Amino acid sequence: MNQNNSQASASEMQQKKLNIYFTAGIPNLEDTAEIMKIIQNSGADMMEIGMPYSDPVADGPVIQEAHNLALKNGMTIAKLFSQLKSVKNEIKVPVILMGYINPVLIFGFEKFCEECAHSGVSGLIIPDLPPIEFENNYQSILKKYGLNFTFLVTPETSVERIQYLDSLSSGFLYAVSSSSTTGTEKKEVKNEDYLNRLASLNLKNPVFIGFGIKTKSDFEQLTEKAAGGIIGTAFVKILLENKDWESKGKDFIEGIKN
């Protein structure tokens, strides 16, 4: 009986989805495609690619540093689409673009969505796009190009608003584990009441937990009652700090999944 329960628990753990974030254009401008292949081949279930921006207010120092380096390297949205198209036929896991609304609007929102559709992108996360703006001006364009859109919720988000943002989202709902910037060093990352509340709501979308996941233990704990977890800062740190980031990044992802 205990053995069966243990097997069931292990099987459930294996089914938790791992989403890896990195910032496009680091450590070098042309490394994006190689990093995408590493993420896929190491066992991650999906990936988020950050579009560099000069004022990434929701991000902590590590990802801010990554944004600055990528911009210095010459990364642009047009360059990113070119890189995505170069590996479109090789990447089979979902690819999500994450970034801020201003660069997307400058590029042209519909043109951006059309390029996403041509580049193998399955969805977007734009944290500073207000839901009412999304509903009134952008939702129909995303549907036209078959793109998902994910909203973020936090421990302070009311049940009513969680349900509202879930109704607007498709693909998954991004549950920020704590009210802070990415890469938080706070000890109390796990908020039991919050995670229980999310699990009890019978939401339309699977819930992915993000912010503060750095180890396999973090991943296991935070995804107990969720569909999966998102790791960003810990992976970006590897790209920024290691000359042998290819092997270190591969080992890191495999260590979380296996």
CORLIN-V377514 format. One record per pair of residues at least 12 apart in sequence whose C-alpha atoms are under 8 Angstrom apart, sorted by sequence separation. I is the first residue (numbers start at 1). J is the second residue. If there is no record, write none. Layout:
BEGIN
i	j
I	J
I	J
END
This chain:
BEGIN
i	j
153	165
177	189
178	190
54	67
152	165
177	190
178	191
209	222
52	66
53	67
54	68
151	165
177	191
209	223
235	249
52	67
53	68
151	166
208	223
51	67
52	68
213	229
54	71
151	168
209	226
213	230
214	231
235	252
52	70
53	71
151	169
208	226
213	231
20	39
52	71
149	168
150	169
207	226
208	227
209	228
210	229
211	230
212	231
214	233
149	169
150	170
153	173
206	226
207	227
208	228
209	229
210	230
211	231
214	234
148	169
149	170
150	171
152	173
153	174
154	175
155	176
206	227
207	228
208	229
209	230
210	231
211	232
213	234
148	170
149	171
150	172
151	173
152	174
153	175
154	176
155	177
208	230
52	75
124	147
148	171
150	173
151	174
152	175
153	176
154	177
155	178
156	179
189	212
20	44
52	76
97	121
122	146
123	147
124	148
125	149
126	150
127	151
150	174
152	176
154	178
155	179
19	44
24	49
51	76
95	120
96	121
101	126
122	147
123	148
124	149
125	150
126	151
127	152
154	179
18	44
19	45
20	46
21	47
22	48
23	49
24	50
51	77
77	103
95	121
96	122
97	123
98	124
99	125
100	126
121	147
122	148
123	149
124	150
125	151
186	212
199	225
17	44
18	45
19	46
20	47
21	48
22	49
23	50
24	51
94	121
95	122
96	123
97	124
98	125
99	126
100	127
101	128
123	150
184	211
185	212
199	226
17	45
18	46
19	47
20	48
21	49
22	50
23	51
24	52
94	122
95	123
96	124
97	125
98	126
99	127
100	128
101	129
113	141
117	145
183	211
184	212
17	46
19	48
21	50
23	52
96	125
100	129
113	142
117	146
182	211
183	212
196	225
77	107
117	147
181	211
182	212
195	225
88	119
110	141
114	145
190	221
195	226
88	120
113	145
173	205
175	207
177	209
190	222
85	118
135	168
172	205
173	206
174	207
175	208
176	209
177	210
178	211
81	115
85	119
113	147
131	165
171	205
172	206
173	207
174	208
175	209
176	210
177	211
81	116
84	119
85	120
170	205
171	206
172	207
173	208
174	209
175	210
176	211
177	212
84	120
155	191
169	205
172	208
174	210
82	119
131	168
166	203
167	204
219	256
81	119
163	201
166	204
27	66
155	194
166	205
216	255
23	63
26	66
163	203
216	256
29	70
215	256
216	257
27	69
28	70
23	66
26	69
27	70
23	67
25	69
26	70
29	73
56	100
25	70
28	73
29	74
24	70
25	71
29	75
47	93
49	95
51	97
53	99
23	70
26	73
46	93
47	94
48	95
49	96
50	97
51	98
52	99
53	100
25	73
45	93
46	94
47	95
48	96
49	97
50	98
51	99
123	171
25	74
45	94
46	95
47	96
48	97
49	98
50	99
51	100
183	232
25	75
33	83
46	96
48	98
53	103
182	232
183	233
24	75
32	83
33	84
40	91
182	233
183	234
40	92
30	83
33	86
37	90
40	93
33	87
37	91
36	91
24	80
63	182
60	181
62	183
58	180
59	181
60	182
61	183
58	181
59	182
60	183
57	181
58	182
59	183
60	184
63	233
66	236
62	233
63	236
62	236
66	240
62	237
13	220
16	223
38	246
42	250
19	228
21	230
42	251
44	253
16	226
17	227
18	228
19	229
20	230
21	231
22	232
39	249
43	253
16	227
17	228
18	229
19	230
20	231
21	232
22	233
35	246
38	249
39	250
42	253
43	254
16	228
17	229
18	230
19	231
20	232
21	233
27	239
38	250
42	254
16	229
18	231
22	235
23	236
26	239
27	240
44	257
21	235
22	236
26	240
39	253
43	257
20	235
21	236
18	257
14	257
14	258
END
